[in-house]
Amino acid sequence: MITKEMTIGDILAKWPHKSQKLAQEMTNVGLHCVGCGAATWETLEAGMLGHGMQEIDIESLVKSLNEVLAQETDLNTIALTKRAADKFIALSKEEGLSKYALRFGDQPGGCSGFEYVLDFSENAGPEDAVFLSHGVEIHVEKEAVSRLIGSEIDYYDGLNGAGFKISNPNVRGSCSCGTSQTY
């Protein structure tokens, strides 16, 4: 269980398979202590108070971080959240590709090594592993599965933009802009 007395570094280190989601929750509330200039030695409480936040904000973040921990994660598959599956299905219909699957992969790029790739896929090939999540087939090249297994693809739509967000327990580092990662 996460408490306000824990350091940001300890929170991320204790739950590495959830660290991307935890960092995203912190960033969503304006706590930008995760990234290149991270003050990961600060307690969650000190970091938030230092950013001018109130006790109620701290309690709310601690609650949402613990909700992330409580979410079931299957590290043996690649999955979509229901929200991401619904968005993919809607997009595929808009594009006239309602019979298509989701192609998920990565490619060399960015300042940290690899960038994610999401696309439409008409058919799985012999080089693909196939996963099924919320009625959506996901095609992944077998050579990339070891880097991507356990990933969860979500969809966010907010004031700061919209798009698919990948949480991957195999990531060991990422760039400060969040568009590339290392394994």
SVG drawing of the C-alpha trace seen along z (x, -y; Angstrom):
<svg xmlns="http://www.w3.org/2000/svg" viewBox="-18 -27 36 46">
<polyline fill="none" stroke="black" stroke-width="0.4" points="0.0,0.0 1.3,-3.5 1.4,-6.2 2.1,-9.9 5.3,-9.2 6.9,-7.1 9.4,-8.6 8.6,-8.8 11.6,-6.6 10.5,-3.9 7.0,-3.9 8.3,-3.4 11.0,-0.8 8.6,1.2 6.1,1.8 8.2,1.7 5.5,3.5 3.1,0.6 5.6,-2.3 4.5,-3.8 0.9,-3.9 1.9,-5.3 4.1,-7.9 1.2,-8.9 -1.1,-9.3 1.4,-11.6 1.9,-13.6 -1.9,-13.9 -2.2,-15.8 0.7,-18.2 3.4,-16.4 6.2,-16.4 8.9,-14.7 9.1,-11.8 11.5,-12.2 14.9,-13.7 15.1,-16.1 13.3,-13.9 13.2,-14.6 12.5,-11.0 14.1,-11.3 11.2,-13.4 8.2,-11.9 5.0,-12.1 3.7,-14.5 6.7,-16.8 6.7,-16.8 3.0,-17.8 3.2,-20.4 6.3,-21.8 4.1,-22.2 1.5,-24.2 -1.0,-21.3 -3.3,-20.8 -3.7,-17.8 -7.0,-16.9 -4.9,-16.7 -2.4,-14.4 -5.1,-12.1 -6.8,-12.0 -3.5,-11.0 -2.7,-8.4 -6.1,-6.9 -5.7,-6.8 -2.2,-5.3 -3.5,-2.5 -6.4,-2.0 -3.7,-1.5 -2.0,1.1 -5.3,2.9 -5.9,3.3 -5.4,6.8 -2.5,7.0 -1.8,10.1 1.9,10.1 1.4,13.0 -0.6,11.3 -1.0,8.0 -4.3,6.3 -6.5,3.3 -8.5,1.5 -12.3,1.5 -12.0,-2.2 -9.1,-1.6 -10.9,1.3 -14.1,-0.8 -12.0,-3.6 -10.2,-1.2 -13.5,0.3 -14.9,-3.1 -11.8,-4.3 -11.8,-1.1 -15.5,-1.6 -14.8,-5.3 -12.0,-4.2 -14.0,-1.4 -11.8,1.2 -14.2,2.8 -12.8,6.3 -9.2,5.3 -7.2,6.1 -4.8,3.9 -1.1,4.1 1.0,3.4 4.8,3.2 7.9,1.2 10.6,-0.1 14.0,-1.8 13.6,-5.5 13.4,-8.4 16.0,-9.4 15.6,-6.3 15.8,-3.5 12.3,-2.3 9.0,-3.9 5.6,-2.1 3.7,-1.5 0.0,-1.1 -1.7,-0.4 -4.5,1.6 -3.8,5.2 -5.8,7.1 -4.5,10.5 -2.0,12.1 1.0,13.6 3.1,16.6 5.6,14.3 2.8,12.9 1.5,13.8 -2.2,13.1 -3.8,11.8 -7.5,11.1 -8.7,8.4 -12.3,7.0 -13.2,8.4 -10.2,6.9 -7.5,9.1 -4.0,7.8 -1.2,8.8 2.4,8.6 5.5,9.8 6.9,12.8 10.3,11.2 8.9,8.2 6.7,10.2 9.4,10.5 9.7,6.7 5.9,6.1 4.4,8.9 2.4,7.6 1.6,4.3 -1.7,2.7 -3.0,0.2 -5.3,-2.5 -7.0,-5.5 -7.0,-9.0 -9.0,-12.0 -8.4,-15.2 -7.6,-18.9 -3.9,-18.1 -4.6,-15.8 -6.0,-12.4 -4.4,-9.2 -3.4,-5.7 -1.1,-5.2 0.9,-2.1 1.9,-0.8 4.7,1.8 6.3,3.5 9.4,4.3 10.4,0.6 13.6,-0.3 13.8,-3.9 12.2,-6.5 12.8,-9.9 11.4,-13.0 8.9,-13.6 7.5,-10.1 7.7,-9.0 10.4,-6.4 11.7,-3.9 14.5,-1.4 14.1,2.2"/>
</svg>
